[in-house]
Amino acid sequence: MTNILTILLASSFAGFLGAITGLGGGSIMVPFLVATGIPVKYAIANSMITIIATSSGSASAYVRERLTNIKAAMYLEIFTITGAIIGAYIALLAPSKYLYFFFAAFLSSSFYGIRREIGKEIQENVAQDGISQWLELEGSYFDEAIDREVRYKMTNALWGGLGMVIAGLAAGMLGIGAGAFKVAIHELILKMPSKVSSSTSTFIIGMTALAGSSVFIASGFINLTLAAPMAIGTTIGSLMGTRVLNKLSNKTVRLLFTIVLAYLIVQMIYKGVVSIA
């Protein structure tokens, strides 16, 4: 009972942070589960359930508030699902120690890029490329933190799509939805505002995790005793997170994102070193 309660509390926290930062919760739950002694591949497989729950719990609220850009999400998900299915098969074959270091490597690249953008509130006057214009990758939302309507445009649609293939590979291999990598692509390549980036990532990761989890379910890695309380906890946490996001400044969202990333990078490097020793 204590173990289930601990998992419920941890997954609620993961869902709350995941909904705000766009990480989805899986990147928080995988290190937690591994720290409690669960093998990394089982942690990855079951964390997929938390990602789906976080996305389901928060995506509808973000769509109502017009924070999620549906057009961008649908375009990018084509690339991400392809990578996720391939990545899940790779995860079943690759030694666990390599997954730790791969996890740390892509999170480090995200940390470096987002840290440079912390001081910026909203990127104005983004020049769109031809593909982004054709896809109409733009939108608007009311930002409660600055009390005004924000209009934005995206760019680099082709490079963003290719980047999402890599994000999909990471999602399938690491069981995290790759929200960290997706948020970095959204902001650094596509030039989305932070809140749009987080909410769109939350929308996308559910579909990505669903594609990747099908491989793990077929392989027998899903434990319902573990997955059920994780799904309940992350759903509760993500619903709480949706009430907070639009009240925060973009700077605060980025800062929270980088703090979580720093913890995850250290945790995964440590586990990778221990697995080799």
HUQUI-V737461 format. One record per run of one state. SS is the DSSP state (H for helix, E for strand, L for the rest). FROM is the first residue (numbers start at 1). TO is the last residue. If there is no record, write none. Layout:
BEGIN
SS:FROM:TO, SS:FROM:TO
END
This chain:
BEGIN
L:1:1, H:2:21, L:22:25, H:26:35, L:36:39, H:40:64, L:65:69, H:70:93, L:94:95, H:96:115, L:116:129, H:130:134, L:135:137, E:138:143, L:144:147, E:148:153, L:154:156, H:157:174, L:175:178, H:179:188, L:189:193, H:194:218, L:219:223, H:224:242, L:243:244, H:245:247, L:248:249, H:250:276, L:277:277
END
